[in-house]
Amino acid sequence: MIIKIHQVFRDLKNYRDLKKIIKKESAESPTWSKLNLRVDRLGRIYTVINLPPEVTLSKDLPKEYWPAYAIEESRPINEYLTTLNLQEILIPEYKEIKGSEAYLLIYYPYFIALSWWWIFSRIMFWVLVWFIEAKYSIFSIAWEKISQFLTIG
């Protein structure tokens, strides 16, 4: 349990560092602008990869191979993020943009221990503790007995 909490704090530190790097790079870096990278409030980095006509109009290249081209086109972005040491805390996802010949490339922050389930389970634990205390006063009675024992001795 202690190790899990330590990993959650590490995830939060990585996320804070990611936000700092993104803020600095988006304001100062010409490479960031050249690669047409954008960021949202959650710290996701995204861009659009447009497929050129030689790919989309080619009869030799079926539509099933278009994602491979998008992955190849994202190589400069991956190299840039590697120079910022972000390759281990970001996960790329490619989404086809319906009605166009482009892909949305999104880099999500990667959390090892922190998850919605972890947050939900901790909230439920403390709600349960509060409910038991409100209904039965178990913790108050136990604390009172400990206090009496310590004052007697």
N, C-alpha and C positions, 0 to 999 in steps of 0.2 A: 504494500500500500504506500509506504514512504517513497519507494522507487518510482511508483506511478505518479505521485504528486511532484516529485523532482522532474520527471519527464514533462509534465504539464507546464511547470514553470519554465523549463527549457523551450518548449513550444512557444510560450508567450514571449520569451526573450527573443527567439528567432523572428517572431512576427513583428515585434517592436523594431528590431534591427532591419528587417525587410522594409518596413514603412519608412525608416530613416533614409535608407539607401535609395528607395524609389523617389522620395521627396527631393533629395539632393540631385539625383541623376536627371529627373524630369525637368528640373529648373536650370541645370548647368550643362548637361552633356549634349554636344551636337550629334553624337551617335544615336542617342535616344530619339531625337527629332528625325534623323535620317531614316531610322528604321520604322518611323511612324508608330511608336509605341504610346499607348495611353494607359491610364490606371483609374480604377474606380475607388470608392470610399473603403471598400473591404480589403484593398491591397492586391486585387487581381490585376495583372498586366494583360493587356489585350491589343490585338491589331487585326487587320483584315489582310488576307493574302488573296490577291486577284490572280486568277489563272489567265495566262496570255492566250491570244487566239490560236497560236500554233499548237497549244495543248487542247483547247476546247473544240477546235474545228478539225483536228486530225482524225482521219478515219482509222488510222492504225492504232490509236490509243483509246481504248474504251473508257467510259466514264468511271468504271471501277478503279482505274489507276490514277484518277485525279488526286485522291488523298496522298498518294506517294509523292506526287509533284509538290503538293502543299508542304509536306514534311521536308522535302529537299530545299524548298524556298525559305523555310524557317531556320536553316542552318546558321546564317549570320546572326540571327536573334539569339539562338542558343549559345553561340560562341561569345557574344557580347555579355549575356547573363552569366556565363562561366567566368569571364574576367572579373565580374562583380562578386564572385563566390556565392551565387544564388542558385546554382544548379542542384544543390541538395535539399533546398527548402521550397522549390517550386515544381509543380507538376503541369505539363502542357496538356491541353485538350483541343482537338480540332473539331469544329462544328461546321457542317455545310450550311451555307446561307441559302435558304429556299428561294427559288426564282432568280438566282444569279449564278454566276460562274466564279464564286469566291468562297473562301473558308474563313471563319472566325477562329483565330488562335488565341486561347485564353490560358494564362499561366496562373494556377491556383496556388496559394500557400499550402504547404504540406505539413500536417500536424500528426505527430507520431502517437501521442497519448491523448491530447485534447480532442474531444468529439462531442457531438450533441448528446450522445448517450452518457458520457461522463458527467456533463453538466446536469442533465436530467436526473441521473441517479443521486448526485450529491444534493440536489434540491429536494428530491423525494425523501432522502435520509433525514434531512433537517426538519422537514415538515412532519415526518413520523416522530422524531424526537420531541418536537414542540407539542404535537397532539398527545403523546403519552404523558408529558409533563403537565399539560393543561388538565387532562382527565384524571390522572392518578397521583400527581405530585411526587413521583418516585425520586427524582433527582433532588428535589428540595428536602425531602425527608432524609435521604442519605447524607446530604451535605450537612444538615442539622445534627445528625448523629455523629458525624466525623468531627464537627466543631465542638460538640460536647465532650467527646473523648479527648480531644487535644487540650481543652481547657482544664479537664480534671487532672491530667497527668502533669 
